[in-house]
Amino acid sequence: MSHRADASNSLDDRGLYWKESCFGLNAATLLDRAVELTYFGGTYGVAMKPTPFLCLAFKLLTLVPDQEIILEYLNNAGDEFKYVRALAAFYVRLTFDPDEIYKTLEPLLLDSRKLRRRRKEEYTLTYMDEFVDELLTKERACGTSLWQLSARSVLEDLDRLEPRESPLQAELDAMDDADQEMQDVDGRDGSASENGRSPSVRSRSDSDEG
């Protein structure tokens, strides 16, 4: 099932970029336009003109490319493709099924690259992971109403998603193991001290007795 967002009213008059740069695009040639993006956002200015990012997103909605193509957009991780990734993430949020949205977008929460966002009157700085979190948790993004996404916990209860493990969990587990090893060493040192000699003295004495 394909989910569609409500287009911003400004898209009724998509402006010069739409007319000059989006006409005749297909999924392959649209990538060439997406690589040229230097910021993302919804609408800007008093006239609420749509950004090139938003125009390309809604062009994708008219093309309905295969998911494999969108995933290819998404997995281009080079810095020159970061706005391509942002565009693909936005499209995923608009069109994929709920469980696929979580599975596809959550790995991008590890992407901390900077992004320029164009707002109504200014540019601001954000990060890829913040934008993805916005897609997963907010009702609007880039001047567009997002359809309500099922809570992750609900999808877990329905066995459509595995419980999410924090990407830092392995590091935390390693730290816990290191702490436990230190406690074990301290415990052995304390036991040796209670016997009136240091571990090094004890080892030498035991060696002499042998």
Residue pairs with C-beta under 8 A, 6 or more apart in sequence:
1 97
2 64
2 95
3 94
3 95
3 96
3 97
3 147
4 61
4 94
4 95
4 147
5 94
5 144
5 145
5 146
5 147
6 144
6 145
7 58
7 144
8 42
8 43
8 48
8 50
8 54
8 143
8 144
9 48
10 43
10 47
10 48
10 49
10 50
10 143
11 50
11 54
11 55
11 58
14 22
14 50
14 55
14 58
15 49
15 50
15 55
17 50
17 52
17 55
18 50
18 55
18 59
21 33
21 52
21 55
22 30
22 33
22 55
22 56
22 59
25 33
25 59
25 63
26 63
27 60
27 63
27 65
27 66
27 69
30 56
30 59
30 60
30 63
31 73
31 84
33 52
33 56
34 56
34 73
34 83
34 84
34 87
35 80
35 81
35 83
35 84
36 52
37 52
37 53
37 56
37 83
37 84
37 87
38 83
38 116
39 51
39 53
39 83
39 115
39 116
39 117
39 118
39 123
40 51
40 53
40 83
40 86
40 87
40 90
40 115
40 116
40 117
40 118
40 131
40 142
41 51
41 53
41 54
41 117
41 118
41 119
41 142
41 143
42 50
42 51
42 54
42 141
42 142
42 143
42 144
43 49
43 50
43 51
43 54
43 120
43 143
44 51
44 118
44 119
44 120
44 121
45 120
45 121
48 120
48 143
50 58
50 143
51 118
51 142
53 83
53 86
53 87
53 90
53 118
53 142
54 142
54 143
54 144
56 87
57 87
57 90
57 91
57 94
57 142
57 144
60 70
60 87
60 91
61 91
61 94
61 95
67 96
70 88
70 91
70 92
71 88
71 104
73 81
73 84
73 85
73 87
73 88
73 91
74 85
74 88
74 89
74 92
74 104
74 108
76 84
76 85
77 85
77 111
79 113
82 113
82 115
82 128
83 115
85 108
85 111
85 128
86 115
86 128
86 131
89 105
89 108
89 131
89 132
89 135
90 135
90 141
90 142
92 100
92 101
92 104
92 105
92 135
93 101
93 105
93 135
93 136
93 141
93 146
93 149
94 144
94 146
94 147
96 104
98 149
98 150
98 155
98 160
99 155
99 160
99 161
101 136
101 149
102 136
102 152
102 155
102 161
102 164
103 161
105 132
105 135
105 136
106 132
106 136
106 164
108 128
108 129
108 132
109 129
109 132
109 133
109 167
110 129
110 167
111 127
111 128
111 129
111 132
112 127
112 128
112 129
113 127
113 128
114 125
114 126
114 127
115 125
115 126
115 127
115 128
115 131
116 123
116 124
116 125
117 123
117 124
117 125
117 126
117 131
131 141
134 141
135 141
135 146
136 149
138 146
139 145
139 146
139 148
140 146
152 161
152 164
155 161
156 162
156 163
166 172
188 199
189 199
192 198
192 199
192 202
195 202
197 205
